Amino acid sequence: MKNALLLTYGRLTMSVSLEFLSAYFGVIVGGAVSFMGSEEEICTCLVSFIITTIAVSVSVTESLPLPWQPPKEIANKLHQDPDTKTQASDDFGHIIHQTPLAVLYPDSIFDIASLINFSNSLPTPFTISSRGNGHSVRGQAMAHNGVVINMTQLAKNGTRIVVSQGKAPFYADVGAEQLWIDVLHATLEHGLAPRSWTDYLYLTVGGTLSNAGISGQTFKFGPQISNLNEIDVLTGKGEFFTCSTEKNSGLFYSALGGLGQFGIITRARILLQPAPNRVKWVHLFYNNFSTFSGDQERLITVEKNNGADYVEGQLLLNQLPLDLSFYPIKDRPRISSLVKKEGIIYIIELVKHYTDETKEAMEKVHISSIFQLKISVLKSNVIDQREIKFTEKSRDHVSCCIT
């Protein structure tokens, strides 16, 4: 290149015109270029400039019109602003990043059907993906150069949680966009609660049902997808189906745990049970894996009506940072000391529901003796209160929320 300077920065070698350099990094002095900074500094600035230029170009590209004209009924519900698209191109895993052309904010499930039908009418349909609260870990809710459906927008048009009245079996008809925490609050007003949960409740119903939905109740009731009467599904052809074990059963079993590959779940009829009015919650600590696993096996094989109501296993390693924020503050020094001493500690998180009538008997014994466990190290703080929202325990790493 004529009138050029060869710059080298690490493995990067660039031939840059003097006019370009003088325009951005220097001034003309008597027909020569006087650079402000060392060659390395100039290269660093140049690389930054190029990256910034690319970023600006991408931003401009993101604002370009869609390559097709959407139907009038959803045209103003397709958002293309950079912030919205950036949010839809990431998830909880932060591993996969795929940018959509637009994000649909539907007012109803008919808007979603309209989008699907429009895509199918094109010579080359675009990818469509439904997104709840964005807790996927490997881009399952992303749509590269397609359209992401913001399912949570449906919740802004009213709460689609209807709890059955009358005799058992109890159930709640719930929109897939609803959060499980809102399902909990709505059903508790009737003295009821779903049988199976996830540990974290700020997830959408459709999101967990598209996976499985597991927690400490799974050994007793199965995952969330095993605790439904029926679901509504919008298929890739834009068709609505109500599904159950007896009606459209193939789609019912495919959509549940199907990662959205067989259709978008739009409603679920969730089985409920009477909510417990008292809960005993305890962490049991072990320094021997065989003892730990043996007690776990015993807990999940006890006859259902007399057994535990929640069982999960965890472990703590003696490596920094040691996160004990999930445990009661007064227990943390003991747990920390135990982990440092043993190197690794195994933990059973155990819950037993009971009633006012059995309260006195329950208070006289430790929960480990009820199931004849071989706990060998330390018994953590026992939480034993009326109306404890144990199911909210995972939010912000708090141990419990008592009402």
C-alpha positions in Angstrom: 0.0 0.0 0.0 1.3 3.4 -1.0 1.9 5.9 1.8 1.2 3.2 4.4 2.6 2.2 7.7 3.1 -1.5 8.7 2.0 -2.0 12.3 2.5 -5.1 14.4 0.6 -6.0 17.6 1.2 -9.5 18.9 0.3 -11.8 16.1 -1.7 -9.0 14.3 0.0 -7.2 11.4 -1.8 -4.4 9.7 -0.9 -2.2 6.7 -2.7 1.1 7.4 -2.9 4.2 5.3 -1.3 7.3 6.7 -4.4 9.3 5.8 -6.5 6.9 8.0 -4.0 7.1 10.9 -3.7 10.9 10.8 -7.4 11.3 10.8 -7.9 9.3 14.0 -4.7 9.1 15.9 -2.4 12.0 14.8 -1.9 15.3 13.1 -0.2 16.4 10.0 3.0 18.4 10.7 4.8 19.8 7.7 3.7 17.1 5.4 4.5 14.3 7.8 2.3 12.4 10.3 3.1 13.0 14.0 1.5 10.1 16.0 0.4 10.7 19.6 1.5 7.5 21.3 3.6 4.4 20.8 3.1 2.0 18.0 1.5 -0.5 20.5 -0.9 2.2 21.7 -1.8 3.1 18.2 -2.5 -0.6 17.3 -4.6 -1.0 20.5 -6.7 2.1 19.6 -7.0 0.8 16.0 -8.3 -2.6 17.1 -10.8 -0.9 19.4 -11.9 1.3 16.6 -12.4 -1.6 14.3 -14.4 -3.5 16.9 -16.5 -0.4 17.7 -17.1 0.1 13.9 -18.3 -3.5 13.6 -20.6 -3.2 16.7 -22.1 0.0 15.3 -22.7 -1.8 11.9 -24.3 -4.7 13.7 -26.6 -2.3 15.6 -27.6 -0.6 12.4 -28.3 -4.0 10.8 -30.5 -5.0 13.7 -32.8 -2.1 13.0 -33.3 -3.0 9.4 -36.9 -3.9 8.3 -38.0 -7.5 8.5 -37.4 -9.5 5.3 -41.1 -10.2 5.1 -44.3 -8.3 5.7 -46.1 -9.8 8.8 -49.9 -10.0 9.1 -51.5 -6.7 10.3 -52.9 -8.2 13.5 -49.4 -8.9 14.8 -47.2 -6.4 13.0 -47.1 -3.9 15.9 -46.5 -6.7 18.4 -43.1 -7.7 16.8 -40.4 -5.9 18.6 -37.0 -5.3 16.9 -35.3 -2.9 19.3 -31.7 -3.9 20.2 -32.4 -4.2 23.9 -35.3 -6.7 23.4 -33.3 -8.7 20.8 -30.2 -8.8 23.0 -32.3 -10.1 26.0 -33.8 -12.8 23.7 -30.4 -13.9 22.5 -29.2 -14.9 25.9 -30.4 -17.2 28.7 -29.5 -18.5 32.2 -26.6 -20.6 30.9 -24.9 -17.7 29.0 -23.3 -20.4 26.8 -25.3 -20.1 23.5 -26.1 -16.7 21.9 -28.4 -16.4 18.9 -30.0 -13.2 17.8 -33.6 -13.3 16.5 -35.1 -11.1 13.8 -37.8 -10.0 16.2 -39.6 -10.8 19.5 -43.4 -11.3 19.5 -45.3 -9.8 22.5 -48.6 -11.6 22.1 -51.9 -10.4 23.5 -53.4 -13.9 23.2 -52.6 -17.4 22.0 -54.3 -16.4 18.7 -51.4 -14.0 18.0 -49.1 -17.0 18.4 -51.2 -19.0 16.0 -51.1 -16.2 13.5 -47.3 -16.0 13.6 -47.0 -19.8 13.1 -49.5 -19.8 10.2 -47.7 -16.8 8.6 -44.3 -18.5 8.8 -45.7 -21.7 7.2 -47.1 -19.6 4.3 -43.6 -18.4 3.3 -41.5 -20.3 0.8 -38.9 -20.6 3.5 -40.5 -20.6 7.0 -38.5 -18.9 9.7 -37.7 -20.4 13.1 -40.1 -19.8 16.0 -39.3 -20.4 19.7 -41.3 -19.8 22.8 -39.6 -18.2 25.8 -40.7 -18.0 29.4 -38.5 -16.5 32.1 -35.3 -17.3 30.3 -34.0 -20.1 32.5 -32.8 -22.5 29.7 -29.1 -23.2 29.8 -28.2 -24.0 26.2 -30.2 -21.8 24.0 -33.3 -23.9 23.8 -35.6 -20.8 23.7 -33.6 -19.0 21.1 -34.4 -18.5 17.4 -31.5 -17.5 15.2 -32.8 -15.2 12.5 -36.3 -16.2 13.5 -38.9 -15.0 16.0 -38.9 -15.5 19.8 -42.3 -15.5 21.5 -42.3 -13.7 24.8 -44.8 -15.9 26.6 -44.8 -13.9 29.8 -46.5 -11.1 27.9 -49.7 -13.1 28.1 -49.7 -12.7 31.9 -50.2 -9.0 31.5 -53.7 -9.5 30.3 -55.0 -11.0 33.5 -54.2 -14.0 35.7 -55.1 -17.3 34.0 -55.2 -19.4 37.2 -58.6 -21.0 37.9 -58.8 -23.3 40.9 -61.5 -26.0 40.9 -64.3 -25.8 43.4 -66.0 -28.8 45.1 -64.9 -32.3 45.7 -61.6 -34.1 44.9 -59.8 -34.6 42.7 -58.7 -30.9 42.9 -57.0 -29.2 40.1 -56.1 -25.7 38.7 -56.3 -24.6 35.1 -53.2 -22.5 34.5 -51.9 -20.5 31.6 -48.4 -21.7 30.5 -47.1 -18.1 31.0 -47.8 -18.1 34.7 -45.1 -18.4 37.3 -45.2 -21.3 39.7 -44.9 -18.9 42.7 -48.2 -17.3 41.5 -49.8 -20.7 41.2 -48.7 -21.4 44.8 -50.3 -18.2 46.1 -53.6 -18.7 44.2 -54.0 -22.3 45.3 -53.1 -21.6 48.9 -56.1 -19.3 49.1 -58.2 -22.5 48.7 -56.1 -24.5 51.2 -54.6 -26.5 48.3 -51.2 -26.8 46.6 -49.7 -28.6 43.6 -48.2 -32.0 44.5 -44.9 -31.6 42.7 -42.6 -28.6 42.5 -39.3 -27.3 41.4 -36.9 -25.9 44.0 -37.1 -22.4 42.4 -40.6 -21.2 41.8 -40.0 -18.1 39.6 -40.2 -20.2 36.5 -43.1 -20.4 34.0 -45.5 -23.4 34.1 -44.9 -24.0 30.4 -41.2 -23.8 30.8 -40.9 -26.6 33.4 -43.5 -28.8 31.7 -41.5 -28.6 28.5 -38.6 -30.1 30.5 -39.8 -32.3 33.4 -40.0 -30.3 36.6 -38.2 -32.1 39.4 -37.6 -31.4 43.1 -37.6 -33.2 46.5 -41.2 -34.4 46.0 -40.4 -36.3 42.8 -39.6 -39.6 44.5 -43.2 -39.5 45.9 -45.3 -38.0 43.2 -43.1 -38.1 40.1 -42.0 -34.9 38.2 -44.4 -32.1 37.4 -45.2 -33.6 34.0 -46.7 -36.7 35.8 -49.1 -34.6 37.8 -51.4 -33.2 35.1 -54.9 -34.1 33.9 -54.6 -32.3 30.5 -52.8 -29.7 28.5 -53.6 -27.4 25.6 -51.0 -27.4 22.8 -50.4 -25.2 19.7 -48.6 -27.3 17.1 -46.2 -26.3 14.4 -49.1 -26.3 12.0 -50.9 -23.6 14.0 -53.5 -26.0 15.2 -54.9 -26.2 18.8 -55.4 -29.5 20.6 -56.5 -30.3 24.1 -54.6 -33.4 25.1 -54.7 -36.0 27.9 -53.9 -39.6 28.5 -57.2 -40.5 26.8 -57.5 -37.7 24.2 -54.7 -37.0 21.7 -52.4 -39.0 24.0 -49.6 -39.1 21.5 -49.2 -35.3 21.5 -49.8 -35.2 25.3 -46.8 -37.5 26.1 -44.7 -35.8 23.4 -45.2 -32.2 24.4 -44.6 -32.9 28.1 -40.8 -32.9 28.4 -40.5 -32.3 24.7 -38.5 -29.1 24.9 -41.0 -27.4 22.6 -40.2 -29.6 19.7 -43.8 -30.9 19.4 -45.7 -27.7 20.0 -46.2 -24.9 22.5 -48.0 -25.7 25.7 -50.5 -22.9 26.4 -52.5 -24.3 29.3 -52.2 -27.1 31.9 -54.6 -28.6 34.3 -52.5 -29.2 37.4 -53.4 -31.7 40.1 -53.7 -30.3 43.6 -53.7 -31.7 47.1 -54.6 -30.2 50.5 -51.8 -27.9 51.6 -50.1 -29.0 54.9 -50.6 -26.6 57.8 -47.4 -27.6 59.6 -44.0 -28.5 58.3 -40.8 -29.9 59.9 -37.7 -29.1 57.8 -34.2 -30.3 58.7 -30.7 -30.7 57.2 -28.9 -33.9 58.2 -25.1 -33.9 57.8 -22.9 -37.0 57.0 -19.1 -37.6 56.6 -19.6 -41.1 55.3 -21.1 -41.6 51.8 -22.4 -45.1 52.4 -24.3 -44.0 55.5 -25.6 -41.0 53.6 -26.8 -43.0 50.6 -28.3 -45.7 52.8 -30.4 -43.2 54.7 -31.5 -41.6 51.4 -32.6 -45.0 50.1 -34.5 -45.7 53.3 -36.3 -42.4 53.1 -37.6 -42.9 49.6 -38.7 -46.5 50.1 -40.8 -46.0 53.3 -44.5 -46.5 52.7 -45.8 -43.3 51.1 -48.4 -42.2 53.7 -45.9 -42.7 56.6 -42.8 -41.5 54.8 -41.0 -38.2 54.2 -42.6 -35.6 52.0 -39.5 -34.1 50.6 -36.0 -35.6 50.2 -32.9 -34.1 48.4 -29.2 -34.9 48.6 -26.4 -32.4 48.4 -22.7 -32.1 49.2 -20.3 -29.4 50.4 -16.6 -29.4 49.4 -13.8 -27.7 51.3 -13.0 -25.3 48.5 -13.5 -21.5 48.2 -15.8 -19.9 47.9 -17.9 -21.9 50.4 -21.4 -20.7 49.9 -23.5 -21.2 53.0 -26.1 -18.5 52.3 -28.8 -21.2 52.0 -28.4 -22.2 55.6 -29.6 -20.5 58.8 -27.1 -17.8 60.0 -26.6 -19.4 63.4 -25.7 -22.7 61.8 -23.1 -21.5 59.4 -20.0 -21.4 61.7 -20.7 -25.1 62.7 -21.2 -26.1 59.1 -18.0 -24.3 57.9 -16.0 -25.9 60.7 -17.3 -29.3 59.8 -16.5 -29.0 56.1 -13.0 -27.8 56.8 -12.5 -30.7 59.2 -13.9 -33.5 56.9 -13.1 -32.1 53.5 -16.5 -33.2 52.1 -19.8 -33.3 53.8 -23.0 -35.0 52.5 -26.4 -33.5 53.3 -29.9 -34.8 53.3 -32.6 -32.1 53.1 -35.7 -33.6 54.6 -39.3 -32.4 55.2 -42.2 -34.0 57.0 -45.7 -32.6 56.9 -48.0 -33.0 59.8 -51.2 -31.6 61.5 -52.1 -29.7 64.6 -53.3 -33.0 66.1 -49.9 -34.6 65.8 -47.9 -31.5 66.7 -47.2 -32.4 70.3 -45.9 -35.9 69.4 -43.8 -34.5 66.6 -42.1 -32.0 68.8 -40.9 -34.7 71.2 -38.7 -36.5 68.7 -36.1 -35.6 66.1 -37.1 -36.3 62.6 -34.1 -38.7 62.1 -35.5 -41.0 64.8 -38.9 -41.2 63.1 -37.3 -43.0 60.1 -34.5 -44.8 62.1 -31.7 -43.0 60.2 -28.0 -43.5 60.9 -27.0 -39.9 60.9 -23.4 -39.7 62.1 -22.1 -36.1 62.3 -24.3 -33.1 62.9 -28.0 -32.2 63.0 -28.7 -28.8 61.6 -31.3 -26.3 62.8 -34.9 -27.7 62.7 -37.5 -25.4 61.3 -40.9 -26.2 62.7 -43.6 -23.5 62.2 -47.2 -23.0 61.2 -47.8 -22.1 57.5 -44.1 -22.1 56.5 -43.7 -21.4 52.8 -41.1 -24.0 52.5 -41.6 -24.0 48.7 -40.2 -20.5 48.5 -36.9 -21.5 50.1 -34.7 -21.1 47.0 -35.4 -17.5 46.3 -32.4 -15.3 47.0 -30.8 -18.1 49.0 -33.1 -17.6 52.0 -33.9 -20.6 54.2 -37.5 -20.0 54.6 -40.3 -17.4 54.7 -42.8 -17.7 57.5 -46.2 -16.2 57.3 
